[in-house]
């Protein structure tokens, strides 16, 4: 009996201790106030230290190591963790840090990102834009987004996705412009023109100026015919199947963006797809059993 009492007494003491610690942790958590953004030293002062960077969207150790290795393409801070002002602050910190590096050329970093939501104007997904059947709406979308991205210091978008979504089981269909090649052809050109060109007050295209955002079309030469609807970024999505012999049709939106009507003339870059193309007779597209990045036909000829 005495042993049981001792055990119960120790259990009560332990529970009281745990309760006290929990209350103390909650108190100090809610009483801590962070003040953002942190005021920086003047550019070129040489006093910017990475430990000073402590905003929610601050450059991290990966960014620092990349910059010191002369890498100049960095992902923009994640959109839901802070407001646009903090993102601008982060970009300024990155550029200022580059100014302090004495062992490399001070080439500014390019801030890149996937399509964003939450900190920019709300628009439908690409499939929603396509449902308007109006390329001018696509152009307006590109213009507005480029202005907002430039204001946050983001100068390259990893988009537009312009696959022809002919496989109805594919998970990425909402990110595409649909299955119609003509609609995708026209809409893709309009959107990329809007993103890349800067326009004056009269609506005239004045080519690359401060409100232009580079675009990387993806994923060349199209992933919308994935076998069984499997995503090609996974190991079981190795093949794109063209039983109707329509491989070239799937490339049309991409080829359109290499010949823009706007004064930037062509999309800035491309992200290749990850799959192997299979023709209707089971043979590989142009006889190459290779992913697009390794295909001489797709990269050098197409």
C-alpha positions as CSV (number, residue, x, y, z in Angstrom):
1,X,0.0,0.0,0.0
2,X,2.8,2.4,0.9
3,X,4.5,1.7,-2.4
4,X,1.3,2.4,-4.3
5,X,0.9,5.7,-2.5
6,X,4.5,6.7,-3.4
7,X,3.9,5.9,-7.0
8,X,0.7,7.9,-7.2
9,X,2.4,10.8,-5.5
10,X,5.2,10.8,-8.0
11,X,2.7,10.6,-10.9
12,X,0.9,13.6,-9.6
13,X,4.1,15.5,-9.2
14,X,5.1,14.6,-12.8
15,X,1.8,15.7,-14.2
16,X,2.0,19.0,-12.3
17,X,5.5,19.6,-13.7
18,X,4.4,18.8,-17.3
19,X,1.4,21.2,-16.9
20,X,3.7,24.0,-15.6
21,X,6.2,23.6,-18.5
22,X,3.4,23.5,-21.1
23,X,1.9,26.8,-19.7
24,X,5.3,28.4,-19.7
25,X,6.0,27.4,-23.3
26,X,2.7,28.8,-24.5
27,X,3.2,32.0,-22.6
28,X,6.6,32.7,-24.1
29,X,5.5,31.6,-27.6
30,X,2.6,34.1,-27.8
31,X,4.6,36.9,-26.1
32,X,7.4,36.9,-28.8
33,X,6.9,39.6,-31.3
34,X,8.9,39.7,-34.6
35,X,9.4,43.0,-36.4
36,X,9.8,42.8,-40.1
37,X,11.4,43.9,-42.3
38,X,14.8,44.3,-40.8
39,X,16.6,47.5,-41.8
40,X,19.7,46.7,-44.0
41,X,23.1,48.3,-44.1
42,X,23.7,50.4,-47.2
43,X,24.4,48.5,-50.4
44,X,28.1,48.0,-50.9
45,X,28.9,48.6,-47.2
46,X,30.3,45.1,-46.8
47,X,28.4,44.7,-43.5
48,X,25.6,42.4,-44.6
49,X,25.9,39.2,-42.7
50,X,23.7,36.2,-43.3
51,X,22.8,35.9,-39.6
52,X,21.0,39.3,-39.9
53,X,18.5,37.8,-42.3
54,X,15.7,36.5,-40.2
55,X,12.4,37.4,-41.9
56,X,9.9,34.5,-42.7
57,X,10.9,34.7,-46.4
58,X,14.6,35.3,-45.8
59,X,17.3,33.9,-47.9
60,X,18.4,30.6,-46.4
61,X,21.6,28.6,-46.2
62,X,20.9,26.9,-49.5
63,X,20.5,30.2,-51.3
64,X,23.8,31.4,-49.7
65,X,25.7,28.4,-50.8
66,X,24.3,28.7,-54.3
67,X,25.3,32.4,-54.6
68,X,28.8,31.6,-53.4
69,X,29.1,29.0,-56.1
70,X,28.1,31.7,-58.7
71,X,24.7,30.2,-59.2
72,X,22.3,33.0,-60.1
73,X,18.8,31.5,-60.5
74,X,17.0,31.2,-57.1
75,X,13.4,30.2,-56.2
76,X,11.2,33.0,-55.0
77,X,10.1,32.7,-51.3
78,X,7.0,30.6,-50.8
79,X,3.9,32.8,-51.3
80,X,1.8,31.9,-48.3
81,X,4.4,32.6,-45.6
82,X,4.4,36.4,-45.7
83,X,3.2,39.4,-47.6
84,X,4.6,40.9,-50.8
85,X,6.6,43.4,-48.9
86,X,8.6,40.7,-47.2
87,X,9.3,39.0,-50.6
88,X,10.7,42.3,-51.9
89,X,12.8,42.5,-48.8
90,X,14.1,39.0,-49.4
91,X,15.0,39.7,-53.0
92,X,16.8,43.0,-51.9
93,X,18.8,41.0,-49.3
94,X,19.9,38.5,-51.9
95,X,21.1,41.2,-54.3
96,X,22.8,43.1,-51.5
97,X,24.6,39.9,-50.3
98,X,25.9,39.4,-53.9
99,X,27.5,42.9,-53.6
100,X,29.5,41.8,-50.6
101,X,31.0,38.8,-52.3
102,X,34.6,39.7,-53.2
103,X,35.6,36.5,-54.9
104,X,32.9,36.4,-57.7
105,X,31.6,38.7,-60.3
106,X,28.6,40.7,-58.9
107,X,26.0,39.4,-61.4
108,X,22.5,39.9,-60.0
109,X,20.4,36.9,-59.1
110,X,17.3,36.0,-61.2
111,X,14.4,35.2,-58.9
112,X,12.2,32.5,-60.5
113,X,9.0,30.7,-59.5
114,X,6.1,28.5,-60.5
115,X,2.7,30.1,-61.1
116,X,1.6,31.7,-57.8
117,X,-1.6,32.3,-55.9
118,X,-2.4,34.1,-52.6
119,X,-0.1,37.1,-53.0
120,X,-1.1,38.2,-56.6
121,X,-4.4,38.8,-58.3
122,X,-6.8,35.9,-58.4
123,X,-7.3,34.3,-61.8
124,X,-8.7,30.9,-62.9
125,X,-6.3,28.0,-63.7
126,X,-5.1,27.7,-67.3
127,X,-8.1,25.4,-68.1
128,X,-10.4,28.1,-66.7
129,X,-8.8,30.7,-68.9
130,X,-9.2,28.5,-71.9
131,X,-12.9,28.1,-71.2
132,X,-13.4,31.8,-72.0
133,X,-12.3,31.0,-75.6
134,X,-10.8,34.5,-75.8
135,X,-7.1,35.0,-76.4
136,X,-7.3,38.6,-75.3
137,X,-8.2,37.5,-71.8
138,X,-5.1,35.4,-71.8
139,X,-3.0,38.4,-72.9
140,X,-4.6,40.6,-70.2
141,X,-3.8,37.9,-67.6
142,X,-0.1,37.8,-68.7
143,X,0.2,41.6,-68.6
144,X,-1.2,42.0,-65.1
145,X,0.8,39.1,-63.7
146,X,4.0,40.4,-65.1
147,X,3.4,43.8,-63.5
148,X,2.8,42.2,-60.1
149,X,5.7,39.8,-60.3
150,X,8.1,42.6,-61.3
151,X,6.9,44.6,-58.3
152,X,8.0,41.6,-56.1
153,X,11.3,41.3,-57.9
154,X,10.5,37.9,-59.6
155,X,11.8,38.0,-63.1
156,X,11.2,34.5,-64.5
157,X,8.2,32.2,-64.4
158,X,8.5,28.4,-64.8
159,X,5.4,28.2,-67.1
160,X,3.2,28.2,-69.2
161,X,2.1,24.6,-69.3
162,X,0.8,24.1,-72.8
163,X,0.4,20.3,-73.1
164,X,-2.5,19.0,-75.1
165,X,-4.4,17.1,-72.5
166,X,-5.7,14.2,-74.6
167,X,-5.4,11.7,-71.8
168,X,-8.5,12.2,-69.5
169,X,-7.1,10.4,-66.6
170,X,-4.1,12.7,-66.2
171,X,-3.9,14.6,-62.9
172,X,-2.4,17.8,-64.5
173,X,-5.2,18.7,-66.9
174,X,-6.3,21.8,-65.0
175,X,-2.8,23.2,-65.5
176,X,-3.1,23.0,-69.3
177,X,-5.1,24.9,-71.9
178,X,-7.1,21.8,-72.8
179,X,-7.0,19.3,-75.6
180,X,-7.8,21.5,-78.6
181,X,-4.6,22.2,-80.6
182,X,-5.9,25.5,-82.2
183,X,-7.1,26.9,-78.9
184,X,-3.9,26.0,-77.1
185,X,-1.8,27.4,-80.0
186,X,-3.6,30.8,-79.9
187,X,-3.9,31.1,-76.1
188,X,-0.3,30.1,-75.4
189,X,1.0,32.8,-77.8
190,X,-1.3,35.5,-76.2
191,X,-0.3,34.6,-72.6
192,X,3.4,34.5,-73.3
193,X,3.3,37.8,-75.2
194,X,1.5,39.4,-72.2
195,X,4.1,38.1,-69.8
196,X,7.3,38.9,-71.7
197,X,6.5,42.2,-73.5
198,X,6.1,45.6,-71.7
199,X,3.4,47.9,-73.1
200,X,3.3,51.7,-73.0
201,X,0.2,53.7,-72.0
202,X,-1.2,53.4,-75.5
203,X,-0.9,49.6,-75.6
204,X,2.2,49.5,-77.9
205,X,4.7,46.7,-77.4
206,X,8.0,48.2,-76.4
207,X,9.8,44.8,-76.0
208,X,11.9,44.0,-73.0
209,X,11.6,46.7,-70.3
210,X,11.1,46.8,-66.5
211,X,7.6,45.1,-66.6
212,X,8.7,42.0,-68.6
213,X,8.9,38.6,-67.0
214,X,10.8,35.7,-68.7
215,X,8.8,32.5,-69.3
216,X,9.9,28.9,-69.5
217,X,7.4,26.9,-71.5
218,X,6.7,23.4,-70.2
219,X,7.1,20.6,-70.7
220,X,8.4,20.5,-74.3
221,X,7.5,18.6,-76.4
222,X,4.2,17.8,-74.5
223,X,3.2,15.4,-71.8
224,X,-0.6,15.3,-72.3
225,X,-0.6,11.8,-73.9
226,X,0.8,10.0,-70.8
227,X,0.3,6.3,-70.8
228,X,-2.7,5.4,-68.6
229,X,-2.8,8.9,-67.2
230,X,0.4,8.3,-65.2
231,X,2.4,11.4,-64.3
232,X,5.7,11.4,-66.2
233,X,7.6,12.9,-63.3
234,X,7.0,9.6,-61.5
235,X,8.9,6.4,-62.4
236,X,5.7,4.7,-63.7
237,X,5.0,7.5,-66.2
238,X,7.8,6.7,-68.6
239,X,5.9,6.8,-71.9
240,X,3.7,9.2,-73.9
241,X,1.6,7.2,-76.3
242,X,0.4,8.4,-79.7
243,X,-1.8,5.6,-81.1
244,X,-3.3,8.1,-83.7
245,X,0.1,9.2,-84.9
246,X,-0.4,12.7,-83.4
247,X,3.0,13.4,-81.9
248,X,3.6,16.5,-84.0
249,X,0.1,17.9,-83.1
250,X,1.1,17.9,-79.5
251,X,4.1,20.1,-80.3
252,X,2.1,22.9,-81.9
253,X,1.6,25.1,-78.9
254,X,5.3,25.0,-78.1
255,X,6.3,25.8,-81.7
256,X,3.9,28.7,-81.6
257,X,5.7,30.2,-78.7
258,X,9.0,29.9,-80.5
259,X,7.5,32.3,-83.1
260,X,5.6,35.0,-81.1
261,X,3.7,37.8,-82.7
262,X,5.1,40.2,-80.0
263,X,8.4,42.0,-80.2
264,X,10.2,39.6,-77.8
265,X,9.8,37.1,-80.8
266,X,10.3,33.9,-78.8
267,X,9.7,32.4,-75.4
268,X,12.8,32.7,-73.3
269,X,13.4,29.1,-72.3
270,X,11.8,25.7,-72.1
271,X,11.5,22.9,-69.5
272,X,11.6,19.5,-71.2
273,X,9.3,16.7,-70.5
274,X,10.4,13.5,-68.8
275,X,8.9,10.8,-71.0
276,X,9.7,8.7,-74.1
277,X,7.4,9.1,-77.1
278,X,5.8,6.0,-78.6
279,X,4.2,5.9,-82.0
280,X,1.1,4.0,-83.1
281,X,3.1,1.0,-84.2
282,X,4.9,0.7,-80.9
283,X,8.1,2.2,-82.1
284,X,9.9,5.2,-80.5
285,X,9.4,8.7,-81.9
286,X,12.2,9.1,-84.5
287,X,13.6,5.8,-83.3
288,X,15.0,7.3,-80.0
289,X,14.1,5.5,-76.8
290,X,15.2,8.6,-74.8
291,X,13.7,11.3,-72.7
292,X,13.3,14.7,-74.4
293,X,16.5,16.2,-72.9
294,X,18.6,13.4,-74.4
295,X,16.7,13.3,-77.8
296,X,18.8,14.8,-80.7
297,X,15.6,14.9,-82.8
298,X,13.5,16.9,-80.3
299,X,16.2,19.2,-79.1
300,X,18.3,19.8,-82.2
301,X,15.8,19.4,-85.1
302,X,12.2,19.9,-83.8
